[in-house]
Amino acid sequence: KPQGQEELSDLIKTAPGPIRMAGTGHSFTPLVQSEGTILSLDNFDGLIAHDPQKLQATVGAGIKIGPMTRLLHGVGQALPNMGDIDTQAFGGALATSTHGSGAMLGAYPTLLEAIQITDGRGAVREFNRTAHPDAMSAMSVSLGAFGAVTQVTIRNVADYRLRRRRWTEPVAGVLERFESVMTAQRSVEFFYIPFSGQALMLTSEVTEAPVTSRPPNTDDEAVKTLRTLRNYLKRLPWLRKSLIGSAIGKLPPEDYTEAWLNVFPSERNVKFNEMEYHLPIEEGAKALREIITLLETRFPEVYFPIEVRVVAPDDNWLSPFYKRPSCSIAIHHGAPEDPLPFFAAAEPIFRKYGGRPHWGKMHNLTARELSALYPRWNDAMAVRREMDPDNRFVSPYMAQLLGVDL
């Protein structure tokens, strides 16, 4: 846990390799795992500077997203969008292209204006969008493979409030009108509750209305109830479907207004494993229909909801959203139950529709398959070799992922 830049540079030059950077451990893949050295960048945090005219802020990449949002809010700035969780280190969320939902809203790396990064030989290097567009496109989604990102400047928006609405409707109708539903408002997402036939819809719109109270978060209790119903009604699938569908259909709608940072994130305390793929938006409904059928016919033990979001295209070479409007479908399986049979059966469906895996979620792809999914793959790898010629940041897993010979 280096205290500052000098110690970080020395460690990168001298510590046993491979060197990997740790965030908060939210990823489900072994991106951080190493038999060499794991570095925490927790000391590279805080709000370093902000520009009220440009609405830009410079933060330490080790800062956690929750504290960062409160600091930004305090200076009148806001993230345009957020993911569902705010406990990750911001550097880790950038490195894996973590995202929220919104057809015109990009993943976190689309906010980047500049980065400060320590390369594989301990040198501090700085890049920005204006002077180094290709380097920024290569490294904005970095997987921790280009160096240790210590500081970033992000492009924000003025502070705002959101009106959040939640309601249920039959999933069949949502899938029939999928693209129009998912692009109709600033932010749209939904959860499909297995065996319910219902979609739990969530929308967020910017508003100047007064703040109202956010209802208590009962998501964890709901998941536990779904697990209980699964356990007791394994041999009565028709009754399980009837009870869940009836209960979901009777959920009261929610409608409240709060500051942006109090709307996007939720607590998730029931442990699970996750696979998430990002598909062309026009393929989303077809893929989701097949996933639902797969779950409800072959894997009735699955009770966790399926999360469906949309994300704007971007120009970052290793972004799953590179050059295409995307639909993200995330499937989950409760821990400690074995998720592999379900995920292994679902992955060919995602791949059939051109899916790119979330870098931090479970998948089985290696460089051979991944390189075919990313048009600028070879260009990104060339920049990686220049930043880390000695492969200091390449663990065996990263070598397999990126196609590096160790």
QUIUR-V422717 format. One record per helix or strand of 3 or more residues. SS is the DSSP state (H for helix, E for strand). FROM is the first residue (numbers start at 1). LEN is the number of residues. If there is no record, write none. Layout:
[[SS/FROM/LEN] [SS/FROM/LEN]]
This chain:
[[H/5/10] [E/19/4] [E/37/4] [E/47/5] [E/56/5] [H/65/10] [H/90/6] [H/108/4] [E/112/7] [E/124/5] [H/133/7] [E/148/8] [E/161/10] [H/171/6] [H/178/5] [E/187/6] [E/198/10] [H/219/14] [H/237/13] [E/254/6] [H/260/3] [E/272/9] [H/281/18] [E/306/6] [E/326/9] [H/340/13] [H/367/7] [H/377/11] [H/396/7]]
